[in-house]
Amino acid sequence: MKSLLLSFFCLFASLPSCETDTLQLQCLHSAYNLSQSMIWLNEDELLIGRWDGTIAIFDTKEGLLIQHALIPNEKHGITMLTRLDDETFVSSNGPSSIALWTKHLGNFSLKNTYDHDFGKATSGCLVQIEHRQILVTGHEKGAILLWEAFDQDLFFLSSLHMQTTHPMPNSLNLFHIRDIVPWEKNHIITASEDGDICLIDIASKKIIHRQRYDSNASRGINHLALHGNYLLLANCPSDFSEKNLWLYKIDDDRFIAIDSKNLILDKAVKRAYSFDVEFIQRQDALYFFCSTEEGLLWLGRVQDDTLFLLNHTPINPKGGAVLAINPKKNLLATAGYHIHVFEMSAATNENSIPIVFQKRRSKITPKSFCILQEN
């Protein structure tokens, strides 16, 4: 058995807005992993699903310390993790079931099966309808399934097929529902590999509105972020002429495109997909994060319905990273080949260097890194 001691030079970002207020990211700790899905289960515990079919639960209070390593299905990567409460979560589990986990019991149930034709779960979201908790899972064959979450169990309710009737030109014929976010009045918003964003009424199980994210799109959507009536979208462009970050306003049950960007550092590459996006409100400023194929984390701000890019830093040797924000502790986690946890704080120094990542110079001492054991 050999030990891998992963030591990373922590970076801190002095990240100003378009005015004088700033946002800082202080790297607290880092570890190695290859990840596909990630959620905060509670204030301190971070769950990471990997391509090798395992789920790791990290305690972030004193570093990235693995509490549990779970193996629901070693033949399939973990493409979906959804939190139900501080103790309970749901994961994908191959092409015909989802696994319900109760953390402290260290077990899960495979009773939550469904028709193999829906394919593996690729996204999930919990919504409240009156006094009922409804879990919505998105699947690789272009459908959503509705489950009632009750007494640490799941009960299948119904399904809704979502595949587009107007495939994109040069599409890869993929229909995965890559993300689901809750919207008001029993509504959810879904994003699919077929290029469509849909507004759905869960109570009536009807598609209220369907829209291609870009009329010229030829590849699908990866992730969504929602804040108020702003919707941010990460996608796969087919070439350099297509944008990989889109901002919409939701108005009268429609998605109105108001801005877009192409987040590419190396102008020589043909394209770079954006993988994940997150919003964070800091005082009166609305910031966003976006991870891209170049292994970069981009930071920007939404102001006057416009996307302003502020900074970027490498977080992955290559490929996109999944993102997860812990708003109670002001933490941002990123996971790809590496896992990083950043602390977000408002800076008070108006003379800080704009749009530049520096070596860590804050007063916070970096916590110890994780030592991983490899057989």
C-alpha positions as CSV (number, residue, x, y, z in Angstrom):
1,M,0.0,0.0,0.0
2,K,1.4,3.4,-0.8
3,S,0.4,6.9,0.3
4,L,-0.3,9.8,-2.0
5,L,0.3,13.1,-0.4
6,L,-1.3,15.7,-2.6
7,S,0.0,19.2,-1.9
8,F,-1.3,22.0,-3.9
9,F,-0.2,25.6,-3.7
10,C,-3.3,27.4,-2.5
11,L,-4.5,30.4,-4.5
12,F,-6.5,33.3,-3.4
13,A,-8.5,35.5,-5.7
14,S,-9.0,39.2,-5.4
15,L,-12.0,39.5,-7.6
16,P,-13.6,42.9,-8.0
17,S,-17.0,43.7,-9.3
18,C,-17.7,46.2,-11.9
19,E,-17.6,48.8,-9.2
20,T,-15.5,48.8,-6.0
21,D,-16.8,45.9,-3.9
22,T,-15.0,42.7,-4.3
23,L,-15.3,39.0,-3.8
24,Q,-12.4,36.8,-2.5
25,L,-11.9,33.1,-2.9
26,Q,-9.6,31.5,-0.3
27,C,-8.6,27.9,-1.0
28,L,-9.0,25.9,2.2
29,H,-8.0,22.5,1.1
30,S,-7.6,20.2,-1.9
31,A,-7.6,16.5,-2.7
32,Y,-7.5,14.1,-5.7
33,N,-10.5,12.6,-7.3
34,L,-12.3,12.0,-10.7
35,S,-15.8,13.2,-10.2
36,Q,-19.1,13.5,-12.1
37,S,-21.6,14.7,-9.5
38,M,-21.5,16.5,-6.2
39,I,-23.8,18.0,-3.5
40,W,-23.5,19.4,0.0
41,L,-25.5,17.0,2.2
42,N,-25.4,19.5,5.1
43,E,-23.1,22.4,6.3
44,D,-20.1,20.2,6.7
45,E,-20.4,17.1,4.6
46,L,-19.7,17.0,0.9
47,L,-20.8,14.1,-1.3
48,I,-18.9,13.2,-4.5
49,G,-20.0,10.7,-7.1
50,R,-17.3,9.3,-9.4
51,W,-17.1,7.6,-12.7
52,D,-15.9,4.4,-11.0
53,G,-19.3,3.9,-9.4
54,T,-18.3,5.1,-5.9
55,I,-19.6,7.8,-3.7
56,A,-17.3,9.5,-1.2
57,I,-18.6,11.5,1.8
58,F,-16.1,14.1,2.9
59,D,-16.0,15.9,6.2
60,T,-14.8,19.5,5.5
61,K,-14.6,20.8,9.0
62,E,-10.9,20.1,9.4
63,G,-9.9,19.3,5.8
64,L,-11.1,16.9,3.1
65,L,-11.4,13.8,5.2
66,I,-13.2,10.8,3.8
67,Q,-15.8,9.5,6.2
68,H,-17.4,6.8,4.1
69,A,-16.9,5.3,0.7
70,L,-20.0,3.8,-0.8
71,I,-20.3,1.5,-3.8
72,P,-23.9,1.3,-5.1
73,N,-23.1,-0.1,-8.5
74,E,-19.5,-0.6,-9.6
75,K,-20.5,-1.0,-13.3
76,H,-22.0,2.5,-13.7
77,G,-20.7,5.9,-12.8
78,I,-22.6,8.1,-10.4
79,T,-24.3,10.6,-12.7
80,M,-26.9,11.9,-10.1
81,L,-26.8,12.9,-6.5
82,T,-29.8,14.6,-4.9
83,R,-30.2,15.7,-1.3
84,L,-33.5,14.9,0.5
85,D,-32.5,16.1,4.0
86,D,-29.4,16.4,6.2
87,E,-29.3,12.6,6.6
88,T,-30.7,11.2,3.4
89,F,-29.9,11.4,-0.3
90,V,-30.6,9.7,-3.6
91,S,-28.0,8.5,-6.2
92,S,-28.2,7.0,-9.7
93,N,-27.8,3.2,-9.7
94,G,-27.5,1.9,-13.2
95,P,-30.1,1.9,-15.9
96,S,-33.2,0.8,-14.0
97,S,-33.0,1.9,-10.4
98,I,-32.0,4.7,-8.0
99,A,-30.5,4.2,-4.6
100,L,-31.9,5.8,-1.4
101,W,-29.2,6.3,1.2
102,T,-29.6,7.0,5.0
103,K,-26.1,8.2,5.9
104,H,-25.7,7.2,9.5
105,L,-27.2,3.8,8.9
106,G,-24.7,3.3,6.1
107,N,-27.2,1.5,4.0
108,F,-29.4,2.0,0.9
109,S,-32.5,0.4,-0.7
110,L,-32.7,-0.9,-4.2
111,K,-36.5,-1.1,-4.1
112,N,-36.8,2.1,-6.1
113,T,-36.7,0.5,-9.6
114,Y,-38.2,1.6,-12.8
115,D,-38.5,0.5,-16.5
116,H,-35.1,-0.1,-18.1
117,D,-36.2,1.9,-21.1
118,F,-35.9,5.2,-19.2
119,G,-32.1,4.7,-18.7
120,K,-29.9,5.8,-15.8
121,A,-30.7,8.8,-13.8
122,T,-28.7,11.9,-14.8
123,S,-30.2,14.6,-12.7
124,G,-32.5,15.2,-9.8
125,C,-34.3,17.9,-7.8
126,L,-36.6,18.0,-4.8
127,V,-39.8,20.2,-4.9
128,Q,-42.5,20.9,-2.4
129,I,-46.1,20.5,-3.6
130,E,-48.5,21.5,-0.8
131,H,-47.4,19.2,2.0
132,R,-45.8,16.6,-0.2
133,Q,-42.1,16.3,-1.1
134,I,-41.7,15.3,-4.8
135,L,-38.4,14.0,-6.1
136,V,-38.0,14.6,-9.9
137,T,-35.3,12.5,-11.6
138,G,-34.1,13.1,-15.2
139,H,-33.0,10.2,-17.3
140,E,-30.7,9.4,-20.2
141,K,-33.5,8.5,-22.6
142,G,-35.2,11.9,-22.3
143,A,-37.8,11.4,-19.6
144,I,-38.5,12.6,-16.0
145,L,-39.8,10.4,-13.3
146,L,-41.8,11.7,-10.3
147,W,-41.4,10.1,-6.9
148,E,-43.0,11.0,-3.5
149,A,-40.3,11.1,-0.7
150,F,-41.9,10.1,2.6
151,D,-40.6,8.6,5.8
152,Q,-37.1,7.9,4.3
153,D,-38.6,6.0,1.4
154,L,-39.6,6.7,-2.2
155,F,-42.8,5.9,-4.0
156,F,-43.0,6.0,-7.8
157,L,-45.8,8.3,-9.1
158,S,-45.6,8.8,-12.8
159,S,-43.3,9.7,-15.8
160,L,-43.2,12.3,-18.5
161,H,-41.4,11.9,-21.8
162,M,-39.4,15.0,-22.8
163,Q,-37.6,14.1,-26.1
164,T,-37.6,16.9,-28.6
165,T,-39.6,16.5,-31.9
166,H,-37.1,18.8,-33.7
167,P,-33.6,17.3,-33.4
168,M,-30.6,19.6,-33.8
169,P,-28.6,19.5,-37.0
170,N,-25.4,17.4,-36.5
171,S,-26.7,16.3,-33.1
172,L,-25.2,13.2,-31.4
173,N,-28.8,11.8,-30.9
174,L,-28.5,12.2,-27.1
175,F,-31.5,13.0,-24.8
176,H,-30.1,13.0,-21.3
177,I,-31.9,15.3,-18.9
178,R,-28.7,16.9,-17.6
179,D,-30.2,19.3,-15.0
180,I,-33.4,20.1,-13.2
181,V,-34.0,23.3,-11.1
182,P,-37.1,24.2,-9.2
183,W,-39.1,27.2,-10.3
184,E,-42.1,28.9,-8.7
185,K,-45.7,27.6,-8.6
186,N,-45.0,23.9,-8.7
187,H,-42.9,24.4,-11.8
188,I,-39.5,23.0,-12.7
189,I,-37.0,23.8,-15.5
190,T,-35.2,21.0,-17.3
191,A,-32.1,21.1,-19.5
192,S,-31.4,18.3,-22.0
193,E,-28.7,17.0,-24.3
194,D,-31.2,17.5,-27.2
195,G,-30.8,21.3,-26.7
196,D,-34.2,22.1,-25.2
197,I,-35.0,23.9,-22.0
198,C,-38.5,23.2,-20.7
199,L,-40.8,24.7,-18.1
200,I,-42.9,22.0,-16.6
201,D,-45.9,22.1,-14.2
202,I,-45.3,19.1,-11.9
203,A,-48.9,19.2,-10.5
204,S,-50.5,18.7,-13.9
205,K,-47.5,16.9,-15.5
206,K,-47.6,19.3,-18.5
207,I,-44.9,21.0,-20.5
208,I,-45.8,24.7,-20.2
209,H,-43.0,25.9,-22.5
210,R,-40.2,24.3,-24.6
211,Q,-37.4,26.2,-26.2
212,R,-34.1,25.5,-28.0
213,Y,-31.4,27.3,-26.0
214,D,-30.0,28.8,-29.2
215,S,-31.6,28.6,-32.6
216,N,-28.2,27.6,-34.1
217,A,-27.3,25.0,-31.5
218,S,-25.9,21.7,-32.6
219,R,-24.9,20.3,-29.2
220,G,-26.6,19.9,-25.9
221,I,-26.9,21.5,-22.5
222,N,-24.8,20.5,-19.4
223,H,-26.1,22.5,-16.4
224,L,-28.3,25.3,-15.2
225,A,-28.2,27.8,-12.4
226,L,-31.2,29.8,-11.2
227,H,-31.3,33.0,-9.2
228,G,-34.6,35.0,-9.1
229,N,-35.7,35.2,-12.7
230,Y,-32.1,34.9,-14.0
231,L,-31.3,31.5,-15.7
232,L,-27.6,30.7,-16.5
233,L,-26.9,27.8,-18.9
234,A,-23.7,25.8,-19.6
235,N,-23.5,24.0,-23.0
236,C,-21.4,22.2,-25.5
237,P,-20.6,24.4,-28.6
238,S,-19.6,22.6,-31.8
239,D,-17.1,25.3,-32.9
240,F,-15.6,28.6,-31.9
241,S,-18.4,30.6,-33.4
242,E,-20.9,29.2,-30.8
243,K,-21.1,30.6,-27.3
244,N,-20.7,28.4,-24.2
245,L,-22.4,30.5,-21.5
246,W,-25.9,31.9,-21.8
247,L,-28.0,34.2,-19.6
248,Y,-31.8,34.3,-19.8
249,K,-34.6,36.1,-18.0
250,I,-37.7,34.2,-17.3
251,D,-40.7,36.3,-18.2
252,D,-44.3,35.2,-18.7
253,D,-43.2,31.5,-18.7
254,R,-40.7,32.2,-21.4
255,F,-36.9,32.1,-21.5
256,I,-35.6,35.4,-23.0
257,A,-31.9,35.3,-24.0
258,I,-30.3,38.5,-22.8
259,D,-26.5,37.8,-23.0
260,S,-24.0,35.1,-23.9
261,K,-20.2,34.6,-23.7
262,N,-17.5,32.3,-25.1
263,L,-15.3,31.3,-22.2
264,I,-12.1,30.2,-24.0
265,L,-8.6,31.1,-22.9
266,D,-6.7,29.4,-25.7
267,K,-8.0,31.0,-28.9
268,A,-6.3,28.2,-31.0
269,V,-8.7,25.5,-29.8
270,K,-11.7,24.7,-31.9
271,R,-14.1,24.8,-29.0
272,A,-14.4,24.5,-25.2
273,Y,-17.6,23.3,-23.5
274,S,-18.8,24.8,-20.3
275,F,-19.6,22.1,-17.7
276,D,-21.2,23.6,-14.7
277,V,-22.5,26.9,-13.4
278,E,-23.5,28.4,-10.1
279,F,-24.9,31.8,-8.8
280,I,-23.9,33.4,-5.5
281,Q,-25.4,36.6,-4.1
282,R,-22.9,38.7,-2.1
283,Q,-24.5,41.8,-0.6
284,D,-26.0,43.7,-3.5
285,A,-23.9,41.9,-6.2
286,L,-24.9,38.8,-8.1
287,Y,-21.8,36.7,-9.1
288,F,-21.6,33.5,-11.1
289,F,-19.0,30.7,-11.5
290,C,-18.5,28.5,-14.6
291,S,-16.2,25.6,-15.1
292,T,-15.0,24.8,-18.6
293,E,-13.3,22.1,-20.7
294,E,-9.9,23.9,-20.4
295,G,-9.9,23.0,-16.7
296,L,-10.7,26.6,-15.7
297,L,-13.0,28.1,-13.1
298,W,-14.4,31.5,-14.3
299,L,-15.8,34.1,-12.1
300,G,-18.2,36.9,-13.3
301,R,-20.9,39.2,-12.3
302,V,-24.4,39.9,-13.6
303,Q,-25.1,43.6,-13.8
304,D,-27.8,45.4,-15.8
305,D,-28.7,42.1,-17.5
306,T,-25.2,41.7,-18.7
307,L,-22.5,39.1,-18.0
308,F,-19.2,40.7,-16.9
309,L,-16.1,38.4,-16.7
310,L,-13.9,39.1,-13.8
311,N,-11.3,36.3,-13.4
312,H,-10.4,32.7,-14.0
313,T,-8.1,30.1,-12.4
314,P,-7.0,26.5,-13.2
315,I,-8.8,23.9,-11.1
316,N,-8.4,20.8,-13.2
317,P,-5.6,19.4,-15.4
318,K,-8.2,19.2,-18.2
319,G,-11.9,18.8,-18.6
320,G,-14.8,20.4,-16.8
321,A,-15.4,20.2,-13.1
322,V,-18.7,20.0,-11.2
323,L,-19.5,22.8,-8.8
324,A,-21.5,23.0,-5.5
325,I,-22.0,26.1,-3.3
326,N,-22.5,25.9,0.5
327,P,-24.3,29.2,1.2
328,K,-24.4,28.9,5.0
329,K,-20.6,28.7,5.2
330,N,-19.8,30.6,2.1
331,L,-17.9,27.7,0.5
332,L,-17.5,26.8,-3.1
333,A,-16.5,23.2,-3.9
334,T,-15.1,22.1,-7.3
335,A,-14.5,18.5,-8.3
336,G,-13.0,17.0,-11.4
337,Y,-9.6,15.2,-11.3
338,H,-9.0,17.3,-8.2
339,I,-11.3,18.5,-5.4
340,H,-11.0,22.0,-4.1
341,V,-12.9,23.8,-1.4
342,F,-12.8,27.6,-1.6
343,E,-14.0,30.1,1.0
344,M,-15.8,33.1,-0.4
345,S,-15.7,36.4,1.4
346,A,-16.3,40.0,0.6
347,A,-13.1,42.0,0.5
348,T,-12.7,45.4,2.1
349,N,-9.6,46.5,0.3
350,E,-10.6,48.7,-2.6
351,N,-7.0,48.8,-3.9
352,S,-6.8,45.1,-4.4
353,I,-5.4,44.0,-7.8
354,P,-8.3,43.6,-10.3
355,I,-8.9,40.3,-12.1
356,V,-5.7,38.6,-11.1
357,F,-5.2,35.4,-9.1
358,Q,-2.3,35.7,-6.6
359,K,-0.6,33.4,-4.2
360,R,-2.6,33.2,-1.0
361,R,-2.0,36.3,1.1
362,S,-5.0,36.4,3.4
363,K,-4.8,36.0,7.1
364,I,-6.5,32.6,7.1
365,T,-4.0,29.8,7.5
366,P,-4.6,27.0,5.0
367,K,-5.8,23.8,6.6
368,S,-4.0,20.5,6.2
369,F,-4.5,18.6,3.0
370,C,-6.0,15.1,2.7
371,I,-3.7,12.1,2.5
372,L,-5.2,9.4,0.3
373,Q,-4.3,5.7,0.6
374,E,-4.0,3.7,-2.6
375,N,-3.8,-0.1,-2.7
